[in-house]
Amino acid sequence: MGMGEETRSRIAKRAALELQNGMVVNLGIGIPTLVADFIPEGVHVVFHAENGILFAGRAPDPGEEDPFLCNAGGYPITIVNGASYCDSAIAFAMIRRGCIDMTILGALEVSECGDLANWIVPGKRVSGIGGAMELAQKAKKVVVLMNHVNQQGESKIRKRCGLPLTARECVDLIITDMAVMEVGAEGLILREVMAPYTVEDVVRYTEAALIIPENISIIT
């Protein structure tokens, strides 16, 4: 199932609420790049791009793109005051050393214990695993943004991932077009539901087991 721009922005806006003052944050390709457009007022974060930028900013306005400024996915970005550049080796050293407070990634599947599959569908051409493996293992917090179901209408939140894994038990929070789920010690906890969906809808379209608290917030 496809996802419209309004829904993508809604997911990114919710993800931006996870940003805390002073964090160093890496944004993955796709919906995660939109998070830079929704930084809460008064929150100052440092966005890190593994192609070698610290203090990356929001997407440029149309016509204002700088051909020399892009993120790891090749999409245009801006920079903010204090920005600095380095080569990819140093950018990855920051990741591997554990200097990234949070990474926000896309995914193909996530399991109920937080396993992440986001780099390949066997038989399809891909460019490679990229930095997702290091980010998933070394970032202090891993947030996944994605569709709740795939193009065939099947749940992407699985009991066990069927696709090759990027990293095991690494995901902390999942935000989809239907819900917000936290990976807890005893399984997936349903924290919020995106209107107009209901708790029943989320349970129906989630293969993994869900822990349902008494109080669940509705995102309107």
PEGI-V50912 format. One record per pair of residues at least 6 apart in sequence whose C-alpha atoms are under 6 Angstrom apart, sorted by the first residue. I is the first residue (numbers start at 1). J is the second residue. D is the distance in whole Angstrom. If there is no record, write none. Layout:
I/J/D + I/J/D
This chain:
1/150/6 + 1/151/4 + 12/34/6 + 12/35/5 + 13/38/5 + 16/35/6 + 16/38/6 + 16/39/6 + 21/43/5 + 21/44/5 + 21/45/6 + 22/44/6 + 22/45/5 + 23/45/5 + 23/101/6 + 24/46/5 + 24/47/6 + 24/100/5 + 24/101/5 + 25/47/5 + 25/48/6 + 25/100/6 + 25/101/6 + 25/102/5 + 25/103/6 + 26/47/6 + 26/48/5 + 26/103/5 + 27/33/6 + 27/103/6 + 27/104/5 + 28/104/6 + 28/105/5 + 29/73/6 + 32/104/6 + 36/58/5 + 37/58/5 + 46/55/5 + 47/54/6 + 47/55/5 + 47/56/5 + 48/54/5 + 49/71/6 + 50/91/5 + 51/72/5 + 51/88/5 + 52/85/5 + 52/86/5 + 52/87/5 + 52/88/5 + 52/91/5 + 53/84/6 + 53/85/5 + 54/83/6 + 54/84/5 + 55/79/6 + 55/80/6 + 55/83/5 + 56/79/4 + 57/78/5 + 57/79/5 + 57/80/6 + 58/78/6 + 59/77/5 + 60/77/6 + 60/78/6 + 69/76/6 + 69/77/6 + 70/76/4 + 70/77/5 + 96/138/6 + 98/138/5 + 98/139/6 + 100/139/5 + 101/139/6 + 101/140/5 + 102/139/5 + 102/140/6 + 102/141/5 + 102/142/6 + 103/142/5 + 104/143/5 + 104/144/6 + 105/144/5 + 106/144/6 + 106/145/5 + 106/146/6 + 107/118/4 + 108/117/6 + 108/118/5 + 109/117/5 + 109/156/5 + 109/157/6 + 110/116/5 + 110/157/5 + 111/157/6 + 111/158/5 + 111/159/5 + 111/160/5 + 111/161/5 + 112/159/5 + 112/187/6 + 112/188/6 + 112/208/6 + 113/169/6 + 113/187/6 + 114/169/4 + 114/170/6 + 114/171/5 + 115/168/4 + 115/169/4 + 116/165/6 + 116/166/6 + 116/167/6 + 117/164/6 + 117/165/4 + 117/166/5 + 119/129/5 + 133/166/5 + 136/170/6 + 142/171/5 + 142/172/5 + 143/172/6 + 143/173/5 + 143/174/6 + 144/174/5 + 145/175/5 + 145/176/6 + 146/176/5 + 147/176/5 + 147/177/6 + 148/156/6 + 148/176/5 + 149/155/4 + 149/156/5 + 155/205/6 + 155/206/5 + 155/207/6 + 157/206/6 + 157/208/6 + 158/207/5 + 158/208/5 + 159/208/4 + 172/183/5 + 173/181/6 + 173/182/5 + 173/183/6 + 174/180/6 + 174/181/5 + 178/193/6 + 178/194/5 + 179/192/5 + 179/193/4 + 179/194/5 + 180/191/6 + 180/192/5 + 181/189/5 + 181/190/5 + 181/191/5 + 182/188/6 + 182/189/5 + 188/210/5 + 188/211/6 + 189/210/6 + 189/211/5 + 190/212/6 + 191/216/5 + 192/216/5 + 192/217/5 + 192/218/6 + 193/218/5 + 194/218/6 + 194/219/5 + 195/219/6 + 195/220/5
